[in-house]
Amino acid sequence: MNTRSTSRFSRAALPLGIAAVMTLSACGGGSSSGESSGSDTDTSAFSINLDDCEDPASATEPITDTFDIGYSAPLSGPVAGAVELATAGYDARLAAANEAGGIDGVMIEVNYKDDAFAPDKAKANGTEFIQNDGVDALATFGTGALSAMVDDQNAACVPMLYPSSSTADFADIEAFPWTTTILPLATNEAKFLVNLIQERYPDGVSVGVAENPTASGKVQGDAFQEVAKEMDLPIDAVVSDGDPVAAATELKAEGVEVVYHGGVTGTCAAFDSARGRIGYEPELVLKPSNCVNAVEYIAAGNAADGIELGAFGKDPNASENEGDEGVAMYKEQMDAAGVPAEIQGNAVAVSGWTQADLVVNTLEQAAASEEGLTRLGVMMAARDQDYASPMLINGIKWYSTPELLTGIDGFRPIKWVAADEEFVPAGEIISIRP
């Protein structure tokens, strides 16, 4: 993992008179990395009151040297292994953008600080990034970290670009105008999963929930339960996976036939290993889309066989993607960054690459807009996306409008096959676009 120090940058100050309520005009633009355009929504409806910013003028100052991203990440702690995979893809994509000339000559620099998956450390990192390092944007990993950083980040009017969180709280554009996330909203994903259960079991089935006790896991579990209630799917048991054996034992005793496991990347398969040890074999186990790290399922062995989840990223090793232009570009960039082939094929690395690709597309779109490459221009671009990122499954896009953050606009069911140690398609793409 590369740690880069932020470079000093110069900006031309703009008059304070434009730091009042800014009404944004439409933006859009192409990208060298995939099909891209602004959404067809009139972005004049999107306004940010810059008077709410601690330093209103900074939001409209042109960024002319480097675009600096402060990334608070759990480089140590329980999910550090997954983060290492994600940042390998993230760094490779940004390195390729810089090698191609950056954003009209502006290089993208990333400075990582370790938060050990602890929200208080993430908050301290965010403060340092904003107050001492003067970053142009922020990123982080996990709902707990984002929750700790989001108020300070919005007050400072520093864009938070595509952090790994699925909570719907931060999709409230009026409350958090400077924040946008990458993971599918937990409520959208839950609707997809509940619908899948009801289609598979039209006469009913016993359903249980095992949720991870972290903030991210709580978001997943709560969303599934709320959507299940709305869609009239009874939940028979809810347990914590903090003790995986106890969780599996309780669900087995309750006779639960379908389990939704609201796991978190890096610990997703511990519950399945526990199931294997006590001989608990439910008819179906469903996971959130972040539980896609093949290494974890391989370690769980046969107990993981048949697990299903909704996918949105391409598998670079799948036969269906041979000859795919996006996959070819991905592999070329990962090779250039020295990322080993076994990491390139991991879905978490693909997700990290996609996160950075969204950043690059957003910055390119901002640079081509009337506002230019400014913090304001960047957030305007982030709210106006209809982008087929090259490593999204063909037919799935990243979609946002000034009024609504949809993000990933569809899923395809995939199933883990333990004998082959790979995911295979298990259904057609289901759109969740409004």
C-alpha positions in Angstrom: 0.0 0.0 0.0 1.4 3.4 -0.9 1.3 6.3 1.5 1.8 9.6 -0.2 2.3 12.9 1.5 0.1 15.8 0.4 1.8 18.3 -1.9 1.5 22.1 -1.4 -0.9 23.7 -3.9 -1.7 27.2 -5.0 -5.1 28.6 -5.8 -6.4 31.9 -7.1 -8.8 33.4 -4.6 -12.2 34.4 -5.9 -14.3 37.3 -4.6 -16.3 36.6 -1.5 -19.4 37.9 -3.2 -19.9 34.5 -4.9 -19.9 32.7 -1.6 -23.6 33.1 -1.0 -26.2 30.6 -2.1 -24.8 28.9 -5.2 -27.3 27.6 -7.8 -25.6 25.0 -9.9 -25.9 24.8 -13.6 -25.9 21.6 -15.6 -22.7 19.7 -16.1 -21.8 16.6 -17.9 -18.9 15.1 -19.9 -17.1 12.2 -21.2 -14.5 10.0 -19.6 -11.6 8.1 -21.1 -12.4 5.2 -18.9 -16.0 4.3 -19.8 -19.4 5.6 -21.0 -20.2 8.7 -19.1 -22.6 11.5 -19.1 -24.4 13.8 -16.7 -27.9 12.7 -15.8 -30.8 14.1 -17.7 -32.0 15.9 -14.5 -31.8 19.7 -14.5 -29.0 20.4 -12.0 -30.2 24.0 -11.5 -32.3 22.4 -8.7 -29.2 21.6 -6.7 -28.1 24.3 -4.4 -25.5 24.5 -1.7 -25.6 27.4 0.8 -21.9 28.2 0.9 -22.6 30.6 3.8 -22.9 27.4 5.9 -19.2 26.7 5.1 -16.6 27.5 7.7 -14.6 29.0 4.8 -17.0 29.8 2.0 -14.4 31.1 -0.4 -12.4 27.9 -0.4 -15.2 26.0 -2.0 -14.9 27.9 -5.2 -11.1 28.3 -5.4 -9.6 26.6 -8.5 -7.4 23.6 -7.8 -4.4 24.0 -10.0 -1.5 21.9 -8.7 -2.6 18.6 -7.0 -6.0 17.3 -6.0 -5.3 16.0 -2.5 -7.4 13.2 -1.0 -7.2 12.4 2.7 -8.1 8.7 3.2 -8.8 7.5 6.8 -8.6 3.7 6.5 -8.2 0.7 8.9 -4.7 -0.1 7.9 -4.6 -2.2 11.1 -7.3 -4.0 13.0 -9.9 -6.6 12.1 -10.5 -5.6 8.4 -7.0 -4.5 7.5 -6.6 -7.4 5.1 -9.6 -6.4 3.1 -8.6 -2.8 3.1 -5.2 -3.7 1.7 -7.0 -5.4 -1.3 -9.3 -2.4 -1.8 -6.4 0.2 -1.7 -4.4 -1.9 -4.2 -7.1 -1.3 -6.7 -7.7 2.3 -5.6 -4.0 3.3 -6.0 -3.6 1.5 -9.3 -6.5 3.4 -10.9 -5.3 6.8 -9.7 -1.7 6.0 -10.8 -3.0 5.3 -14.3 -4.9 8.6 -14.3 -1.8 10.5 -13.2 0.3 8.7 -15.8 -2.2 9.8 -18.5 -1.7 13.5 -17.4 -4.0 13.7 -14.4 -7.0 16.0 -14.6 -5.9 18.6 -17.2 -2.4 18.4 -15.6 -3.6 18.3 -12.0 -2.2 15.2 -10.3 -4.3 13.2 -7.8 -2.5 12.6 -4.5 -3.6 10.3 -1.7 -2.5 10.5 1.9 -3.5 7.5 4.1 -3.9 7.7 7.9 -4.7 4.6 9.9 -7.8 4.6 12.0 -7.8 0.9 13.0 -11.6 0.7 12.3 -12.1 2.9 15.3 -14.5 5.9 14.8 -12.7 8.2 17.3 -9.5 7.7 15.4 -11.2 8.4 12.1 -12.6 11.6 13.5 -9.2 12.7 14.6 -7.8 11.8 11.2 -10.5 13.8 9.5 -9.7 16.9 11.6 -6.0 16.7 10.8 -6.7 16.2 7.1 -9.0 19.3 7.0 -7.3 21.7 9.4 -3.6 20.8 8.9 -3.3 19.1 5.5 -5.8 21.3 3.6 -7.1 18.4 1.5 -9.5 18.8 -1.4 -11.5 15.7 -0.6 -11.8 12.9 1.9 -12.5 9.2 1.8 -12.9 6.5 4.5 -13.9 2.9 5.1 -17.0 1.8 7.0 -20.1 3.4 8.4 -18.6 4.0 11.9 -15.7 6.0 10.5 -18.0 8.0 8.1 -20.4 8.8 11.0 -17.6 10.2 13.0 -16.2 12.4 10.2 -19.3 13.5 8.3 -20.4 16.5 10.4 -17.0 18.1 10.4 -16.5 17.3 6.8 -19.8 19.0 5.7 -19.1 22.0 7.9 -15.8 22.5 6.2 -17.4 21.9 2.8 -14.8 19.3 1.8 -16.2 16.6 -0.5 -16.4 13.1 0.8 -16.0 11.0 -2.3 -17.4 7.5 -2.4 -16.5 6.1 1.0 -17.4 2.5 1.8 -20.7 2.8 3.6 -24.2 1.6 2.8 -26.3 3.5 5.3 -29.2 5.6 3.9 -28.6 8.3 6.5 -25.9 10.0 4.3 -28.0 9.8 1.2 -30.0 12.8 2.5 -28.6 15.4 0.1 -30.1 18.4 2.0 -28.5 17.3 5.3 -25.2 16.1 3.8 -24.7 18.0 0.6 -20.9 17.3 0.6 -21.1 13.5 1.1 -21.6 10.7 -1.4 -21.0 7.0 -0.8 -20.1 4.1 -3.0 -21.7 1.0 -1.6 -25.3 0.2 -2.6 -27.7 1.7 0.0 -28.6 -1.0 2.5 -32.4 -0.4 2.0 -32.1 -0.8 -1.8 -30.1 -4.0 -1.4 -32.5 -5.4 1.2 -35.4 -4.9 -1.2 -33.5 -7.0 -3.8 -32.8 -9.8 -1.2 -36.3 -9.9 0.3 -37.8 -10.0 -3.1 -35.5 -12.9 -4.0 -36.6 -14.8 -0.9 -40.3 -14.3 -1.6 -39.8 -15.4 -5.2 -38.0 -18.6 -4.2 -40.4 -19.4 -1.3 -43.9 -18.2 -2.4 -45.5 -20.4 0.3 -43.4 -19.0 3.1 -40.2 -20.0 4.9 -38.5 -19.5 8.3 -36.1 -16.5 8.1 -33.4 -15.5 10.5 -31.0 -12.6 10.7 -27.3 -12.7 11.9 -25.8 -9.3 12.0 -22.3 -8.1 12.7 -22.1 -5.9 15.8 -20.2 -3.1 14.1 -21.9 0.1 12.8 -21.7 -1.2 9.3 -23.3 -4.6 10.3 -26.0 -2.9 12.3 -27.0 -0.8 9.2 -27.3 -4.0 7.1 -29.3 -5.9 9.7 -31.6 -3.0 10.5 -32.3 -2.3 6.8 -33.1 -6.0 6.1 -35.5 -6.2 9.0 -37.3 -2.9 8.1 -37.7 -3.9 4.5 -38.9 -7.4 5.4 -41.6 -5.8 7.6 -42.6 -3.5 4.8 -42.8 -6.4 2.4 -44.6 -8.7 4.8 -41.8 -11.2 5.2 -41.8 -12.5 8.8 -38.5 -12.7 10.7 -38.3 -15.5 13.2 -35.0 -14.8 14.9 -32.3 -12.1 15.0 -28.9 -12.8 16.5 -25.5 -11.1 16.7 -22.5 -12.8 14.9 -20.1 -11.4 17.5 -19.9 -15.1 18.6 -20.3 -16.9 15.4 -20.8 -20.3 17.0 -23.5 -19.0 19.3 -25.2 -17.3 16.5 -25.3 -20.4 14.3 -26.4 -22.5 17.2 -29.3 -20.3 18.1 -30.5 -20.1 14.5 -30.2 -23.8 14.1 -32.3 -24.3 17.3 -34.9 -22.0 16.0 -35.2 -24.1 12.8 -34.3 -21.1 10.5 -34.3 -22.3 6.9 -33.1 -19.0 5.2 -30.5 -16.8 6.8 -29.6 -13.2 6.0 -26.1 -12.6 7.4 -25.4 -8.9 7.5 -21.6 -9.4 7.5 -18.8 -7.0 7.0 -15.9 -7.4 4.6 -13.0 -9.2 6.3 -15.2 -11.2 8.7 -18.0 -12.4 6.4 -17.2 -16.1 6.4 -16.5 -16.6 10.1 -20.2 -17.3 10.6 -20.2 -19.9 7.8 -17.1 -21.6 9.3 -19.1 -21.8 12.6 -22.1 -23.3 10.8 -19.9 -26.0 9.4 -18.5 -26.9 12.8 -22.0 -27.4 14.3 -23.6 -29.0 11.2 -26.1 -26.2 10.5 -27.1 -26.3 6.9 -29.9 -23.8 6.1 -31.6 -24.0 2.7 -30.3 -20.6 1.7 -27.7 -18.1 3.1 -27.8 -14.6 1.7 -25.1 -11.9 2.3 -24.8 -8.2 1.5 -22.7 -7.3 -1.6 -19.7 -6.2 0.5 -19.2 -9.9 1.4 -17.6 -10.8 -1.8 -14.0 -11.6 -0.8 -13.3 -15.1 -2.2 -10.4 -15.7 0.2 -12.9 -15.8 3.1 -15.1 -18.3 1.5 -12.2 -20.5 0.5 -11.2 -20.6 4.1 -14.8 -21.6 5.1 -14.6 -24.6 2.8 -17.8 -26.6 2.0 -19.8 -24.7 4.6 -19.8 -21.7 2.3 -21.2 -23.6 -0.7 -24.3 -22.0 -2.2 -24.1 -18.7 -0.5 -25.8 -16.0 -2.6 -25.5 -12.2 -2.8 -26.2 -9.4 -5.2 -23.2 -8.4 -7.4 -22.4 -5.3 -9.3 -18.8 -5.6 -10.2 -17.2 -7.7 -12.9 -15.1 -10.8 -12.1 -11.9 -10.3 -14.0 -11.2 -14.0 -14.0 -14.7 -15.1 -15.2 -14.9 -16.7 -18.7 -17.8 -14.5 -19.6 -15.4 -11.5 -19.3 -12.8 -12.7 -21.6 -12.2 -10.0 -24.2 -14.1 -7.4 -22.2 -12.5 -4.0 -22.8 -13.1 -2.8 -19.2 -11.5 -5.9 -17.7 -8.5 -5.6 -20.1 -8.0 -2.0 -19.0 -8.3 -3.0 -15.4 -5.7 -5.7 -15.7 -3.3 -3.5 -17.6 -3.5 -0.8 -14.9 -3.1 -3.3 -12.1 -0.1 -4.9 -13.9 1.5 -1.5 -14.3 1.1 -0.9 -10.5 2.7 -4.2 -9.7 -0.4 -5.8 -8.2 -0.1 -9.6 -8.2 -2.6 -11.6 -10.3 -4.1 -13.3 -7.3 -5.1 -9.9 -5.9 -6.3 -8.6 -9.2 -8.9 -11.3 -9.3 -10.3 -10.4 -5.9 -13.7 -8.6 -5.9 -12.6 -6.3 -3.1 -9.7 -5.1 -5.2 -12.1 -4.5 -8.1 -14.3 -2.5 -5.7 -11.4 -0.3 -4.7 -10.5 0.3 -8.4 -14.1 1.2 -9.1 -14.2 3.6 -6.2 -11.1 5.4 -7.6 -12.6 5.3 -11.2 -15.7 7.1 -9.9 -13.4 9.7 -8.4 -11.5 10.2 -11.7 -14.7 10.4 -13.7 -16.2 13.0 -11.2 -13.0 15.1 -11.4 -13.0 15.0 -15.2 -16.6 16.0 -15.3 -16.0 18.9 -12.8 -13.0 20.1 -14.8 -15.1 20.3 -17.9 -18.0 22.2 -16.2 -18.6 25.9 -15.8 -17.5 25.7 -12.1 -14.3 24.0 -13.1 -12.1 21.9 -10.8 -13.2 23.3 -7.5 -14.7 21.7 -4.4 -18.1 23.0 -5.5 -17.6 21.8 -9.1 -16.6 18.4 -7.8 -19.8 18.0 -5.7 -21.9 19.2 -8.5 -20.4 16.5 -10.7 -20.9 13.9 -8.1 -24.6 14.7 -8.0 -25.0 14.4 -11.8 -23.8 10.9 -12.8 -25.0 8.3 -15.2 -21.8 6.4 -15.6 -21.0 2.9 -16.8 -17.7 2.4 -15.0 -15.7 -0.2 -16.9 -15.7 -2.7 -14.0 -19.4 -2.6 -13.3 -21.3 -5.5 -14.8 -22.5 -4.6 -18.2 -26.0 -3.1 -17.8 -25.3 -1.6 -14.4 -24.4 2.0 -13.9 -23.6 4.6 -11.3 -26.5 6.9 -11.1 -27.1 10.1 -9.2 -29.2 13.3 -9.6 -29.4 16.5 -7.7 -32.3 15.2 -5.8 -31.5 11.5 -5.3 -28.4 9.4 -4.7 -29.1 5.9 -6.2 -25.5 5.0 -6.8 -25.3 1.4 -8.0 -28.5 1.0 -10.0 -28.8 -2.7 -10.2 -27.7 -6.2 -9.0 -27.1 -9.6 -10.4 -27.4 -12.6 -8.1 -24.3 -14.7 -7.8 -23.6 -17.9 -6.0 -20.5 -19.3 -4.4 -19.4 -22.7 -5.7 -17.1 -24.2 -3.1 -15.8 -27.0 -5.3 -14.6 -24.5 -7.9 -13.7 -21.8 -5.4 -15.5 -19.1 -7.4 -18.8 -17.2 -7.8 -21.1 -18.0 -10.7 -24.1 -16.0 -12.0 -27.4 -17.1 -10.4 -29.9 -14.9 -12.2 -30.4 -11.9 -14.4 -29.7 -8.2 -13.5 -32.4 -6.6 -11.4 -32.6 -2.8 -11.8 -33.3 -0.7 -8.7 -33.2 2.6 -10.6 -36.2 4.8 -9.7 
